[in-house]
Amino acid sequence: MSTYEIGAFEALEWAWNVLRTEDTENKAKATTQIRDMLFKLGSGTQVDFKQSLA
């Protein structure tokens, strides 16, 4: 695993922890997006982080 992938995983883990502690309207949608991204990273799928999540 490259350093970049580890950094991305840690960033997603941080976002996950923020969502758990904050009450937001789009919490379910954001949680699903983060979970999906963690799955992609864990399965070795190439991810373009320059592309924004819609």
N, CA, C and O atoms as a DFTB+ gen file, in Angstrom:
216 C
 N C O
     1  1       0.851      -1.182       0.000
     2  2       0.000       0.000       0.000
     3  2       0.890       1.235       0.000
     4  3       1.859       1.317       0.754
     5  1       0.553       2.182      -0.843
     6  2       1.361       3.392      -0.927
     7  2       1.001       4.358       0.201
     8  3      -0.046       4.233       0.835
     9  1       1.875       5.307       0.434
    10  2       1.645       6.317       1.458
    11  2       0.393       7.132       1.146
    12  3      -0.343       7.514       2.055
    13  1       0.152       7.396      -0.132
    14  2      -1.021       8.176      -0.545
    15  2      -2.309       7.471      -0.145
    16  3      -3.241       8.114       0.338
    17  1      -2.372       6.169      -0.338
    18  2      -3.559       5.412       0.036
    19  2      -3.774       5.431       1.544
    20  3      -4.910       5.521       2.011
    21  1      -2.692       5.348       2.300
    22  2      -2.818       5.397       3.756
    23  2      -3.344       6.770       4.176
    24  3      -4.189       6.864       5.066
    25  1      -2.849       7.829       3.544
    26  2      -3.312       9.175       3.850
    27  2      -4.789       9.357       3.541
    28  3      -5.519       9.997       4.298
    29  1      -5.225       8.789       2.418
    30  2      -6.635       8.886       2.037
    31  2      -7.502       8.145       3.039
    32  3      -8.565       8.633       3.423
    33  1      -7.060       6.978       3.462
    34  2      -7.823       6.197       4.431
    35  2      -7.951       6.959       5.740
    36  3      -9.029       7.009       6.332
    37  1      -6.861       7.549       6.188
    38  2      -6.899       8.304       7.440
    39  2      -7.826       9.506       7.337
    40  3      -8.523       9.832       8.298
    41  1      -7.843      10.175       6.173
    42  2      -8.740      11.318       5.976
    43  2     -10.195      10.880       6.040
    44  3     -11.026      11.567       6.635
    45  1     -10.504       9.747       5.434
    46  2     -11.870       9.234       5.483
    47  2     -12.248       8.796       6.893
    48  3     -13.387       8.979       7.323
    49  1     -11.291       8.220       7.604
    50  2     -11.550       7.817       8.986
    51  2     -11.840       9.048       9.848
    52  3     -12.723       9.007      10.705
    53  1     -11.109      10.133       9.629
    54  2     -11.348      11.373      10.362
    55  2     -12.752      11.891      10.062
    56  3     -13.484      12.272      10.975
    57  1     -13.134      11.904       8.760
    58  2     -14.470      12.373       8.380
    59  2     -15.549      11.520       9.030
    60  3     -16.571      12.041       9.477
    61  1     -15.328      10.223       9.083
    62  2     -16.278       9.298       9.712
    63  2     -16.471       9.665      11.185
    64  3     -17.602       9.711      11.669
    65  1     -15.381       9.925      11.894
    66  2     -15.469      10.270      13.312
    67  2     -16.162      11.609      13.526
    68  3     -16.894      11.771      14.502
    69  1     -15.945      12.569      12.635
    70  2     -16.631      13.856      12.730
    71  2     -18.131      13.656      12.552
    72  3     -18.927      14.228      13.296
    73  1     -18.518      12.845      11.568
    74  2     -19.939      12.598      11.327
    75  2     -20.613      11.925      12.514
    76  3     -21.781      12.189      12.799
    77  1     -19.886      11.063      13.202
    78  2     -20.475      10.367      14.350
    79  2     -20.776      11.327      15.486
    80  3     -21.682      11.078      16.281
    81  1     -20.030      12.423      15.576
    82  2     -20.195      13.333      16.706
    83  2     -21.036      14.560      16.377
    84  3     -21.478      15.261      17.288
    85  1     -21.266      14.835      15.092
    86  2     -22.051      16.005      14.707
    87  2     -23.410      15.576      14.180
    88  3     -23.536      14.545      13.519
    89  1     -24.417      16.369      14.477
    90  2     -25.764      16.099      13.980
    91  2     -25.983      16.936      12.722
    92  3     -26.191      18.146      12.805
    93  1     -25.936      16.287      11.556
    94  2     -26.097      17.000      10.294
    95  2     -27.259      16.425       9.502
    96  3     -27.633      15.267       9.686
    97  1     -27.829      17.242       8.617
    98  2     -28.959      16.809       7.796
    99  2     -28.584      15.684       6.849
   100  3     -29.354      14.739       6.670
   101  1     -27.421      15.775       6.246
   102  2     -27.010      14.816       5.229
   103  2     -26.114      13.717       5.795
   104  3     -25.290      13.146       5.080
   105  1     -26.280      13.431       7.060
   106  2     -25.418      12.456       7.722
   107  2     -25.509      11.080       7.063
   108  3     -24.480      10.432       6.872
   109  1     -26.694      10.621       6.715
   110  2     -26.852       9.294       6.105
   111  2     -26.175       9.230       4.744
   112  3     -25.508       8.246       4.428
   113  1     -26.342      10.270       3.940
   114  2     -25.720      10.301       2.609
   115  2     -24.200      10.331       2.727
   116  3     -23.507       9.588       2.031
   117  1     -23.683      11.182       3.600
   118  2     -22.238      11.283       3.778
   119  2     -21.662       9.982       4.325
   120  3     -20.588       9.552       3.904
   121  1     -22.368       9.359       5.255
   122  2     -21.921       8.086       5.816
   123  2     -21.830       7.026       4.731
   124  3     -20.872       6.254       4.700
   125  1     -22.811       6.979       3.843
   126  2     -22.802       6.013       2.745
   127  2     -21.640       6.277       1.800
   128  3     -20.975       5.337       1.365
   129  1     -21.384       7.541       1.474
   130  2     -20.278       7.880       0.579
   131  2     -18.935       7.495       1.188
   132  3     -18.069       6.964       0.493
   133  1     -18.759       7.755       2.467
   134  2     -17.503       7.407       3.130
   135  2     -17.331       5.897       3.186
   136  3     -16.242       5.390       2.921
   137  1     -18.382       5.179       3.524
   138  2     -18.319       3.717       3.583
   139  2     -17.964       3.134       2.214
   140  3     -17.145       2.219       2.118
   141  1     -18.584       3.666       1.155
   142  2     -18.293       3.205      -0.207
   143  2     -16.841       3.478      -0.592
   144  3     -16.192       2.637      -1.212
   145  1     -16.331       4.661      -0.222
   146  2     -14.949       5.002      -0.546
   147  2     -13.975       4.111       0.214
   148  3     -12.968       3.682      -0.349
   149  1     -14.258       3.826       1.483
   150  2     -13.400       2.917       2.246
   151  2     -13.383       1.533       1.611
   152  3     -12.340       0.880       1.589
   153  1     -14.522       1.075       1.095
   154  2     -14.588      -0.216       0.418
   155  2     -13.734      -0.196      -0.845
   156  3     -13.004      -1.148      -1.118
   157  1     -13.825       0.899      -1.622
   158  2     -13.023       1.014      -2.846
   159  2     -11.537       0.980      -2.525
   160  3     -10.774       0.275      -3.185
   161  1     -11.123       1.738      -1.511
   162  2      -9.709       1.755      -1.135
   163  2      -9.254       0.388      -0.648
   164  3      -8.164      -0.069      -0.994
   165  1     -10.080      -0.259       0.149
   166  2      -9.730      -1.568       0.691
   167  2      -9.658      -2.655      -0.361
   168  3      -8.916      -3.624      -0.197
   169  1     -10.419      -2.512      -1.444
   170  2     -10.411      -3.537      -2.489
   171  2      -9.361      -3.260      -3.555
   172  3      -9.216      -4.043      -4.493
   173  1      -8.627      -2.158      -3.427
   174  2      -7.558      -1.853      -4.372
   175  2      -8.009      -1.102      -5.611
   176  3      -7.231      -0.949      -6.553
   177  1      -9.237      -0.634      -5.633
   178  2      -9.757       0.115      -6.771
   179  2      -9.048       1.465      -6.873
   180  3      -8.856       2.146      -5.865
   181  1      -8.660       1.850      -8.088
   182  2      -8.044       3.154      -8.304
   183  2      -9.092       4.244      -8.105
   184  3     -10.197       4.156      -8.640
   185  1      -8.746       5.262      -7.339
   186  2      -9.681       6.344      -7.049
   187  2      -9.041       7.662      -7.467
   188  3      -7.893       7.937      -7.117
   189  1      -9.776       8.473      -8.211
   190  2      -9.310       9.794      -8.621
   191  2      -9.840      10.806      -7.612
   192  3     -11.017      11.167      -7.651
   193  1      -8.977      11.264      -6.708
   194  2      -9.416      12.173      -5.657
   195  2      -9.593      13.606      -6.153
   196  3     -10.081      14.458      -5.411
   197  1      -9.204      13.879      -7.394
   198  2      -9.448      15.201      -7.969
   199  2     -10.904      15.341      -8.388
   200  3     -11.417      16.453      -8.513
   201  1     -11.565      14.210      -8.603
   202  2     -12.976      14.221      -8.990
   203  2     -13.811      14.458      -7.733
   204  3     -13.633      13.771      -6.728
   205  1     -14.704      15.413      -7.790
   206  2     -15.514      15.706      -6.603
   207  2     -16.664      14.724      -6.482
   208  3     -17.168      14.215      -7.483
   209  1     -17.075      14.462      -5.253
   210  2     -18.229      13.605      -5.011
   211  2     -19.479      14.448      -5.131
   212  3     -19.587      15.513      -4.524
   213  1     -20.408      13.969      -5.905
   214  2     -21.649      14.726      -6.104
   215  2     -22.712      14.251      -5.145
   216  3     -23.829      14.767      -5.157
